[in-house]
Amino acid sequence: MAGVVPATVKASGYTRKIRKIEMTITLEDLRPAEGSTHKIKRVGRGRSSGRGKTSCRGHNGEGQRSGNASKRGFEGGQMPGYRQMPKLKGFKLINKLKYAEINVGRISQYKLKEVSLDKLVELGRVSKDCVGLRVLGNGELKGAVTVKACYVTPSAKEKIENAGGKVELV
């Protein structure tokens, strides 16, 4: 089944003889990896087996009955953990969209003819990970400004248009 063939290995200036084993594997040689298999749990074979009487199913109730297939995540009628999570304090949405918010009073401080999310990111006033701009109506606006935003409050829109500017929803 196995044959030994002498081989010579040359490495970094010295020669060493080693034994190289040639082997053919057949179906009879195949075995499961050690620890990957175990004896099956035989239940209902008397008290001395340790798994007799109730056969590891407990006393009465749904789990004791035959044909029981409880749902994944079912916790016996109690509110399951995966549904409780949003109720816990500190729960954060993993896919929440971040919007930049700016008041009308702040727009006049930047002295821009056109205000958009890109311009504010360029100025360094808004984070790059914001997906849209929301304009709020706090403060007063001096001068005409074109505002490009995804949302503008009614009071902000009124103040911008009264100052001679215009609002574009993006």
N, C-alpha and C positions, 0 to 999 in steps of 0.2 A: 504494500500500500504506500509506503513512504520510502524514498530513496535518499541517501546522503551523498551529496556532490561536494567535493572540496572546492573552495573558491579562494582567490587571493584578492585582498583589498589593499590598495596603495593610497595612503593619506598623509599629507604633509611630511614627506621625506622618509617614512618608514613603511615597511611592508608587514602585513599581518595576515595569517591564515585563519579563515573562519569556516564553519560548516554551514552550508546552505542546504536546507531541507526542502525537497520537492514533494508535494503531496497532492493527491487527487481526492476531492470530497465527493462522496456519494450520498444518496438520500438517507441511508442508514446512519450516517454520521451527524445529521442535522438534529439539534436539540434546542428547546427554548432557552432563552437567556436565564441565568441563575436568578431566582427571586421574582421572575415574571409570572410564574404560575403558582397556584396554591390550591389546597383542597377546597371543595365546595362546602358550603354551610348546610348541613343536613338537619332540618328542623323537625320537631314533632316525633322524636325517637326516644321519648321517656325523660324523666326528671334528671337522671344521672348524666345525661349528655350535656346538660346546661342549656339546652335549647328545646326543652319539652314543654308540655302543657300549653301555653299560649303561643308557642313557636315564634318568639321575638316580636310579637305584634301588639303586646300590651293588653289591657282589659277593656272590653267593650268599646264602642265608638266606631266611627267611620273606617278608621285604619284597620280594625279587626276584621271587617267583613271582606268576603271574597269579591273580586272584581274592582277593588279600590284602586283608582288611579288619580291621586290628588294632583291638582294643577301646579305647574311650576310657579313658585313664588307665593303659593297659598299658605297662609299662616293661621288657619283655623278660625277665620272670621274676623280676627284682629286686622286693623289697617296694615297692609303689607309695607315693608321697609321701602320699597321702590316708589310707593305712592306718598310716603311720609316726607321724603327728601325735600321737596319744594317748600314744605311748611317749616322746616327747621331754620333757625336764625343763621344768617351768613350764606344762604344758598345763592349761588351766582349762576346765571345762565351762561353756558359755554359758548353760545353762538350769538350773544347780544350785540346789536349794532350800536356803535358809538357815534353820536351826533355832536357837532360843535354848536354851542349856543352863544349868541352874541346879542347884546342889547343895542337899540337904536342910538343911544347916547354914546356908546363906545365906537360906533361906526364913524361919527364925525371927528373923533380924536385921531383916526388913522389918516385922514385927509386923502382919501382915494376917490376917484371918479366912478370906479366900478368895484363892488365888493362881491367876491365869490370864495368858495372853499379853497381853491387853488391859490388865490392871492394871499389869503390869510395864512396858509401853510408856508408859502414863500417868505412871508414876513416873520414867521416863527411864532405867531400868536395862537396857533391851533396845532394839535397833534396830527401826525401823518396818518394815524390809524382811524381817523374819523371818516365816516362814509357820506356824511351830508351836513348841510348848514341849516340851522334853525335861527330865525331872527325874532327876537322878543321886543316888546314895546316899551321898555323902561328907559327913560331919559328923553332928551330933546335932540333933534337933528338940525344942523346948520348947513345949508347948501344941498344942491341936487346930487343924488347918488343913484346909480343903477345897482340893484341888489339881485344877485342870482343865488337862490336858495331853494331847498326842497320843502321848506315850510316857513310861512311868515304869519305871525299872529295878526288878527284884524286891526288891533290898535297900532302895531308897527307899520302895517301896510298904509293905514290912514296917515300916519306921521310922515312917511317917506313920500307919498303922493302929494301931501300938502306942501312939502318943501320943494316940490318940482322934480322929484326923482321918479323912477319907475321900478316895478317889482317883476322879476321873471322867475317863475317856478321851474326848477330843473327836475 
